[in-house]
Amino acid sequence: ESANDTAAAKAAKIEEDSPEALYLKTAEAALVIPEHLRGKFPGWIIRAIDPLPLDADQKSAQIAFQADRPGRFILYAVDEFGLDNPKEPIRSLDLRIDQPPTVEFADNNEQGTARPDEIISVPVYTTDDVGLAALELQIKNFPEGKVLKTIPVEASKLGTQELGEAFQVSLAEFGLLPNEVITLRARAADERQIPGPNETWTSERMVRIHQDSLPYGFEEIAKEREEWKNQLEHLRNEVITTRAEVQELQKTVDKAATDSKPFEQDTQATPLADTQREIADKGEKLAATFANHPLFEKLAAPLKQVVADDILPAAEKTSQVPTTTDLPAKSDVLKQVVTHLNAAENSLLTIQTRHEQLSLLERDLFELQRLANRTEKLAEETEQFEERRDAAEIPEAERTPDSPTPFSADEEKQQQEMLLSQHEKLTQDLDQLIYKRPELVSAAQGALIGRLQNLLDQAGALAGQEDQLSVALTREAQRSAGKSTNPAEGTPPAATEPDSTTPVAEGTPSPAAPAETTLDNAQPAQAPSTETPATDMPPADSAEPTSPQIVESVSKAIEEQQRIALAARELALNSEAQSGKESAATKAAQLFADQAQSALQQLTTGSPDTAAESGQSAVQRGDEAAELLRKQPKSLGGPNEELAASSEKLAARQAELSTKVSEIGKSSTGRRETQQQAQQQLQKETERLTNELAQVAESFGMQPLQQDTKAQEAQESGTSAHRAQEAMLATKQSLRDNNPQLAAERASDAAMALREAGKLPAGKDSSEQGTPTPDQASSTTPPAPAKPEAGTPESGKAGEGQAEPPPPSPGGNSSVPPEGALNVAQAAQQLNKIGKKLAQSNAHGTTGQKPGEGQPNGEPQESADGEKTKSDSQREGESSQSAKAGENADGSSEVKPDDGKSPDSSRQQGKNGSGDKASDQLKQTAANMRKAMSQFGLPNGEPGKPSSAGKSDSNEESQATNQSDFGNADEARIVELENHLKGLTTRNWGELPGSLKTEILQATRKRPDGDYSQLIRRYFDEISRSQQPELPGSPAPAESGTAP
């Protein structure tokens, strides 16, 4: 090509022919295409940069060009002497167009109503392919279109690809009058720089002001409930219509029989039967809708029962009419159909009435939306008040322009009085809601009673484990004394090790790990430390590893045994899903799991030698299960190589671990370290138990949950648990002193105290303890709440404002989810305590939490009459158990998780924040209200992806907080799977249709990781014809005592 042609002309010409470009950068005016490039890239666009300016070092250069198209290119340069870079690689430019963000309201409240002084929550959800730079809500008046306010999202939340925000709009600041209208719309913008950000707006939605409006957002819920009501009404009307037609047909049959004429209308029966089956299908679908909502799920079972007991039998008998030749018999069949349809109509009328009652309850509970919004607004204003008040403590020389302006004396007093007034009104309104709906208190007290019973069961389980530790220490003492006593001899009945096949009672903590904290503000247990000083151990033989090596060996052994036990349990469940509970393979797999669990229990109660023996037994069971799985007959699903291989691998791991545990058990130092760690773990669990018992006692000691008998029961159990803690400290001290006999006695004392805490008689096996279901726990009808004194900050205080409440609403407390009701009641208690903080007379003091108020380890708290509660008194000495970082309460060092924190600490901090300011506690109170709304199946006003309100999944919430510790996610999945297997059906899997069984097996074999929970759930639902029973709320998975 001619060097005289201009680069622009050539580029324009070639660009028409090809979408790809060759970027050619030269140092001279002439465009030079070297020989080796000619023909190599025919049709490529040539873009010349001429000349290419050199940097100051005269050795490098930079060039910038707009990335306007994707494609391949090379960087070719030639200098003034003709030297070039012919071996430059071909590069590729991939362009991604920055798309505009998407933004939408996360609810369906297109035309809502609100009160003029209401705080409304407007959830918005936005996404962007690169990153978000802005999200805001714009409020305008209508029809003028004047912008009243723009609320932006905090800058710290931006920069992500996904964002949900619940904008809080205080309507009072606009001075709106009834029937005035405002419009809302949201705007999102991305981070595009050239030519500028992409932005997207939502459509406008209107909010009309009404003085007596229902809470904002309830309109959509009301529409859905009206639809449900209409469906029920339509079902009943269809039953009435088809019954009338059946009655007419019966009259025709009777007339034909009377007149001795043939009956020729048999063909009318078939469409009637089809209609009745259609009614049954509609009833089933509506029942499924009810079952997915926490408040209305109690309507699902009676509606299904109407279908199963009356509508479907009516259809079956109607279809028999054409085949019944005898006219009197035909008439009798039709009479039975009418009887069934009469019963169906009456039952549907009852369900309709109950639906209306529940809809009214739901409307009242939605008032929590307003209360939560007001609580958050009060928290924000209280935080600003605290910052300005605390600013007075900052020396003037240290203040910056951004520092809050301190109050004057009058300003502070006025602001404090305003906050107190808002708090009093908020407390009054929440108390009025509770008073209006006494079933809330009944359900909440039932939930708290169940929680107390669960803690007592845990105390009994801990007593059994402490007994086993005492037995292990007694054996150690006998070894030290040179005795050769059979370990099984001399074991007290209460301390015998449980049979490996005995299932652990639901609600009791795992022997290898602490049970999850059940109260939101429970004090985290202290984490064990990372090292064990050599002085804590007796002198070791030269052949034994050093103390840190033993610590690590024991810790890893416990961790691995826990992994194996969990995996073995899942293996047994998967085998049950394939071949049924009674198959030989499932039984062998279950024995494998039981023996692995027994080894874990023995290892975590200080008996590594017996744990090794149980481990070896588990190995045999695992190999046996593998063999049976490979030989499984086709009637039970056929051979399953995947599960067999899993069983073999687990057995091999167990064999290797058992060898290591056996070596630990042969060493006196290893046994002592195992016992040290066992006692440390049990002490942590007992400390957690003590704290939670104190919290339950405190809740029972205040309105609206006040039950003096239960408060005293919780206090007494807490005192006994605290005494057990002290005995455990003495046990560890005796172990450090190399005195196993005295350590065994102290461990026995601790077990006795724990039995007292669990209300067990001396020597009673803790496994007899049971955990009541929520329905059982709620069956006790507790006293109704006292009516609050209007405008009184002390409303809700124990023993004050007693008044005769109205009678409970029909249906009692069974319709209210207990945990949601408990969150509401405890929010009322929190508000009452916060009022005392706001009323503190020290104008410049910290609005912090009073010692002992809501804190497990604080100073004694004064009750309503000014006296210290027993639960607080017992906690006075607990702070002495805390030690400096890295040490336990007794000064010893133990193994702790890798992150250096207690397993509970991060979780508790995340839930409760600092907890020492009134503003923080108000935020937590609002969060409890919103959590209760989710548990009631109501939209809670929190940001998130657009979705309809449905059944809350509290189990998922609790499991999400447990993911940080090893095994908890697996444990949660297994517990869920176990519950589902127990609750759905006892049908013999050997009788399943072959096609269904084949589909199951083919699907499961594609998933070697063993996570079959969703698959099993789906198929069990398919074959289950009975209503799924309500499962008790499973306790959160146990935590591992060692780090993964």
Secondary structure, DSSP 4 states (H G I P E B T S, - for coil): --TTS-HHHHHHHHHTT-S-EEEEE-SSSS----GGGTTTSTT-EEEEE-S--B-TTSS-B-------S-EEE--B-B-TTS-B-TTPPPEEE-----PPPEEEESS--SEEEE-TT-EEEEEEEEE-SS-EEEEEEEEEEETT--EEEEEEPPGGG-SSSEEEEEEEEEGGGGT--TT-EEEEEEEEEE---SS---EEEPPPEEEEE-TTPPPTTHHHHHHHHHHHHHHHHHHHHHHHHHHHHHHHHHHHHHHHHHHT-----GGGHHHHHHHHHHHHHHHHHHHHHHHTSTTTGGGHHHHHHHIIIIIHHHHHHHTTTTT--SHHHHHHHHHHHHHHHHHHHHHHHHHHHHHHHHHHHHHHHTHHHHHHHHHHHHHHHHHHHHHHHHGGGS-GGG--TTSPPPPPHHHHHHHHHHHHHHHHHHHHHHHHHHHH-HHHHHHHHHHHHHHHHHHHHHHHHHHHHHHHHHHHHHHHHHHHTT----TTTT--GGGSPPPTTSPPPTTSPPTTSPPPP-STTPPPPPPP-S---GGGSPPPPTTSPPHHHHHHHHHHHHHHHHHHHHHHHHHHHHHHHHH-TTSHHHHHHHHHHHHHHHHHHHHTTT-HHHHHHHHHHHHHHHHHHHHHHHT--GGGT---HHHHHHHHHHHHHHHHHHHHHHHHHH-HHHHHHHHHHHHHHHHHHHHHHHHHHHHHHHHHTSTTS--HHHHHHHHHHHHHHHHHHHHHHHHHHHHHTT-HHHHHHHHHHHHHHHHHHTTPPTT--GGG-----HHHHH-S-PPPPPPPPTT-TTTT-TTSS--PPPPPPTTGGGGS-HHHHHHHHHHHHHHHHHHHHHT-S-TTS---PPTTSS-TTSSPPB-TTSPBPHHHHTTTTGGGG--STT--TTS------TTSS-TTHHHHHHHH-S--SHHHHHHHHHHHHHHHHHHTT---S---S--------HHHHHHHTTTTSTTHHHHHHHHHHHHHHHHH----GGGS-HHHHHHHHHHHHT-TT---HHHHHHHHHHH--SPPPPPP-PPPPPPPSS--
